[in-house]
Amino acid sequence: MDLAGGREGISQVNFVANMFENGQEILPIWAKAAVSATGYRERLNDQPQRPIHTYRESLQVFEEATPKTGTDGHDVIEELVRKSEPGLHAMTGSRFFGWVIGNSHEVGVAADWLTAAWGQNAGNHSATPAAAAAETIAALWLLDILGLPADASVGFVTGCTMANFVGLAAARGEVLHRLGWDVEGDGLFGAPPIKVILGEDAHSTVFSALQYLGLGQNRVVKVPTDGQGAMIPEAFAQAIKDAQSDSAVIAIAQAGQINTGAFDPLIKIVEAAKTHSNCWLHVDGAFGLWARASHERAELAVGIEGADSWATDGHKWLQTPYDCGYTIVRNGDAHRRAMTIAASYLPSNTEGERDPSHYVPELSRRARGFATWAMIKHLGQDGIAEMVTRHCRLARLIADILAGEDGITVMNQVVLNQIAVHFGPMSEEGDGLTKQTIEAVQKVGTCFAGGALWKGRWIMRLSVISFSMTDEDARQSAQAIIQAWRRVRMA
Ligand SMILES: Cc1ncc(COP(=O)(O)O)c(C=O)c1O
């Protein structure tokens, strides 16, 4: 394995090109794509965990005038592989810790290939019975695994950004409905105001959802948080108390802060939210909600079942390929009111039948239920529990190794799978050293980690969430980070 060399990806691309040429007669085009993708995944962990090409280099590779005439499909796919592979990031690798990226597990990918090949437009159950049925059953499994009300409604969306959007759309509709206002019909002009309460360290996509819904990013009450990013419960309770009793309130809590993995104190948050007669509590649990699946970690999310809606991702901890997220809403009527699409040419559903498009913003849509169904069936409830527990243990292992090195500070409590690390003094000098260490780690490419500003200091962020990760990956990555830090420190 030559992690530092960096150019070996090119010769592997040539190998793929040969495979396309030689295999042209015997393999259908999508089978060749599958062989190529399999080779890519098999080589991935022996390559630097970063792209070889920058965006600019990739642009140069792709740049050409609009094609006037067509090209043979085999050649198109071969060219796509050749041009893309050097610019792909090792997001499916077992030592990739950037952002919060699941592994796109092979079973989910296989189900998704079938989904694409079957070409189902999964908006309507009578048009695509199997797609709708797989989604309905996968939804029930999700509720069971996450320990949420069995009769809650579930929308299969593109990711947690949209899951937050849908949950908050249902919230907006219901709190206004209770005040006699029909926001779905009459919009927001002239509507009673809604007070939105969230934590200072809420994820940026919650603000995006508020923006899309006309609730505004700035018209919010931000509750102070502790050093881990969790809301201070007394401050949340006060914000609820400050809302007029006859007003509309949407409160947004978080399960799994993006940098620290911290959970808002959910039991107290739910308790305080319930003291207001017209408060809807939504929880953003993009990855943190999956703590509920692990016997060891579930206690972090106790109380969460008392909320009104929840948002999470399949393409994070369930390891489905992109794109896949879930909105879960206790009040199915509010969910459907916010999202239902009706037209005379669309078959109507009868009592007890579920149309996927009634829970999401799109009509035409990919059959996301297949990959979700396949991943839950493959891992099983026990397998999901084992994976979440293992990732949390591996995060702790990396944190402990790093904390043993002089000059490295683990900034968070590592309760889940996120690690926030600072290098050098707690000052601007340390911020600079942290950025340099991140750069040095990325350059070698044994593992990949990004950076972020956290409570005024630069940190290296590590998110342990790749299905295939082992103890050896954890040790190798921690050592690579320590080596990078020592080089930066000595320079
Ligand atoms: C807490 C939280 N909420 C929401 C999101 C957005 O999810 P997605 O990128 O799947 O839309 C993320 C993404 O990392 C997240 O960590």
The ligand as a Tripos MOL2 file, in Angstrom:
@<TRIPOS>MOLECULE
LIG
   16    16     1     0     0
SMALL
NO_CHARGES

@<TRIPOS>ATOM
      1 C1        -27.5370   17.1750   13.0740 C.3       1 LIG1
      2 C2        -27.7120   17.2270   11.5820 C.ar      1 LIG1
      3 N1        -28.8600   17.6700   11.0480 N.ar      1 LIG1
      4 C3        -29.0690   17.7260    9.7340 C.ar      1 LIG1
      5 C4        -28.0950   17.3450    8.8450 C.ar      1 LIG1
      6 C5        -28.3430   17.4330    7.3650 C.3       1 LIG1
      7 O1        -28.4740   16.1490    6.8210 O.3       1 LIG1
      8 P1        -28.3590   15.8810    5.2500 P.3       1 LIG1
      9 O2        -26.9940   16.3670    4.8600 O.co2     1 LIG1
     10 O3        -28.5410   14.4210    5.1260 O.co2     1 LIG1
     11 O4        -29.4280   16.6530    4.5680 O.co2     1 LIG1
     12 C6        -26.8660   16.8710    9.3320 C.ar      1 LIG1
     13 C7        -25.7900   16.4730    8.4260 C.2       1 LIG1
     14 O5        -24.7150   16.0840    8.8010 O.2       1 LIG1
     15 C8        -26.6690   16.7950   10.7330 C.ar      1 LIG1
     16 O6        -25.5370   16.3160   11.2600 O.3       1 LIG1
@<TRIPOS>BOND
     1     1     2 1
     2     2     3 ar
     3     2    15 ar
     4     3     4 ar
     5     4     5 ar
     6     5     6 1
     7     5    12 ar
     8     6     7 1
     9     7     8 1
    10     8     9 2
    11     8    10 1
    12     8    11 1
    13    12    13 1
    14    12    15 ar
    15    13    14 2
    16    15    16 1
@<TRIPOS>SUBSTRUCTURE
     1 LIG1         1 GROUP 0 **** ****
